[in-house]
């Protein structure tokens, strides 16, 4: 199952919503709008059960990403690094204010591709 897949994967990408229980979002004009924040935090200080060891995966040199509707994190040796933020998202209010710990903030944080947040048809080709 899950443990076997993540132990054998060359790169691990977790995908899900940033918060749970009641999150309502809207997209349009290349931006993400949070209409109602979820009541349950997912990026918490302590967990009840560990089914995936980020530390062990990092020690083996595998990249680990956490992709949500509003941002992308990468697990690096020093901790969780905020890599990308969705257009329309306020880092302090919508990300840092919803976490029980502070991630690493690089000098430059990329903006996620605005096409993701548009209702226009998407082109499934790689940008040149």
N, C-alpha and C positions, 0 to 999 in steps of 0.2 A: 503494500500500500504506500501511503504517503512517505513513511520513513525510508523505504527502499528506493523510491523515486528520487527523493531529495539527496540521499547519500550517493547516488550514482550520477546525478546530473552534473554537467560541466558548468552550468550557470543556473542559479535559482532565482526565480522571479515570483514574488508573492503579489497577487492582485486582489484588491477589495476596496470597500468604502473606508474612508478615514475614520468615521464614527458609525455607531450602530443605533438602532431603535429610533426610527422616526426621521432619519435624514431625508430631506427633500431638496433636490437641486434642479436647476434649469440651465439649458444652454441656449446660446443665440448670439449672433454677431461676433463670434469668435471668443466668447467669454463664458466662464462658469459663474453662476449665481447660486449661492446657498440660500434657499427660501426658508428652510427650517433645519437647524443643526440637530444631529443625532444626540440622544440623551446619554449614550454609553461611549466612553472613550475606549479606543483600542490601543493607543500608544501609551501604555501604563508603566509605572515603575516596577511593580512586582506582578508576576503571573502565578497561577495556581499549578500549572503543569507545563513541562517543557517537552515538546515532541520534535523540535528541531534545534540543534545547537549551532547558532550563528558563529560562535567562537571556533568550534571544530571545523566548520565549513570554511571560514576565513583562513585558518591555519593550513588548510589543504590548497589554498590559493584560488578557490572558486569565487567568482563575483556573486553577490547577493543583493537583489534589488527589491524594494517594496514600492509598488505602484498603486496610487489611489486616484480618485477623481480629481483631487486638488494638488497633488504633489508626488514627487518621486524621491525616495531615499536610497542611499547605497550604504551597506554595512562595510565599514573600513576598520582597520585595526584599532583606531582610537574611539570608535563608536559609530553612531548613526549620522550620516552626512546628508543634509538636504541638497539635492542636486537640481531639481526642477520644480517650478510652481506654475499652476494653471493661470492663464490670463483672467483677471477679475478677482483673484484671491489676494487678500491682505495677509502677509506672512505672520505678523504679530497676532492679529485677531483670529484668523481662520486656521492657523497651523500651531504656532507656539502656544497660543492661549488654550488650545484643546489637547495639549500633551502634558503628561505628568513629569516629564523630564525634558531637558533642553538638548536638542540635537546639535551637531556641529554645523555652523553656518560658514560656508566659504565666502571669500571676498566677492565672488560673482556667482549668482544663482540664475540658471537658465530659465527662460519662459517656455513652457510646453507649447507645442505647435498649435496655433489658434484654429487650424482646420479641424482639430479634434472636437472643438466646441462650436461647430457650425452645423446647421441643419442642411446645408448644401451637400449635394452628392460628393463623396470623397473619391479621390483618385488613388487607386491601389498600386501606384508605381513608386519606386524609390526616387527621391529628389536627386537631381544631378548637380 
